[in-house]
């Protein structure tokens, strides 16, 4: 990317996701001329579900296992790692479904094919599209996080299908650089704030209190997912960027396109 193709030049971008995804987002922002500020506001860890032993003992009874996130995939296989050989022996009789591309990629790493993925990566669209296919189900397992919605499970149950939700990980508020974040806001350093889930925004708002909350209105807000967008706008803020595909790569592309269009409208050369 050359200097004529850097629509984020000089834009300070808050990145609230850490890890590999956050690091890649930082590099993408920098490659487009922006200045990334990575302050993770969400993290994940193993969770021991009270029904864990029951799910482990009865895995072979499910005809579908449905993953709603890449974390669900990772922590599910962490739970079954001590019986992986046994799991692989009967997994041929189980069909697997995923909500989105990143979840599919995570499942691919375990050499397991996903039979179904909706065209739009939401729980509502998963349920709607699944029951428009030739597939049927009798008993499904949904490994998920503690904050994940019940939409998919309720969609199956409403059709008389048994749906178990196994909490394999939990979301928590990591120790963050609160002072650094407040300083960036109060001094109006930031231009763009990105939120990848309702939790990242809720944790953000725990740190950002008056008078810093007024500075949030000056930011361009970008969010992954209609649920995240709704949570933000219910608090009185306006989300200007929300990609149709709910991935961080698409979020960056939408931010890139948004500012590229802004520069064109301003009559700038780039």
C-alpha positions, 0 to 999 in steps of 0.5 A: 500500500503506497501513500496514495492509498492510506485513507486512515492516515493520521487517524488514531484507532482504539482496538478493544480486542487483544491476542492474535486478532488484535495484533493483526488489526493493529497491523492493518490499521498501521498499513492504512496510515492509522495509529493503533491503540490496542487496549484489550477490554475482553478476555476468555478462560476455561469454565467448568460447567456443572454438567460437564461430565454428563456432556462428556459421557454422552457425546456420541448421542448427539447428531449435531454439534453447533459452534457459535465462535472460534473460542467455543471450538478451542475450549470444547477441544480442550475439554475433550482432549483426554478422550480425543481418540474416542471422540474421533471414533464416533465423530463420523456419526455427528454432523457439525455446524458453525455460525461463521467463517472464523469458526469454520477455520477453527474447526478445520484445524481439528480436521473436522468438516462443517456441514452447515454455515449460514450465509449471514453470521447471526444466530437468528439467520442460523436457525432460519437457514438451517430449517430451510435445508434438507437437514434434520436433527434430534439432539444437538449440543452447543458448546458456548461461552457464558454470555452467548445468547440462547437463540439457537438452542431456543430455535431448536427447542421450539421445534421439539428438538433437544438442545443442550448448551454446554458452557465451555468458556467464560468471558471476563474483564481483564486488567486494563490500562484504564488510566491510559484509555481515559487519557486518550479520551479526555485529550481527544486523541482517539478518532475511531473506537472499535467494538467486537462484541457487546462485552467490549463496549460494556467493559469500555463504559465501566471505565468511561464515566462522566466527563469522559463519556461526552468525548465518546460522542466525538468518535467514529464508532465501529462495531461487529454485529447487529447485537453489538450495534444495538447495545451501543445505540441503546446507550445513546451513541451512534454506530457509523460502521458495521460490516455485513459479515461479522469478522474483524477483517471485514470490520477493518475493510469497512473502516478503510472504505468509510474513510476512503469515501470521506476523503473523496467527499472532502476532495482530498487526493490520496 
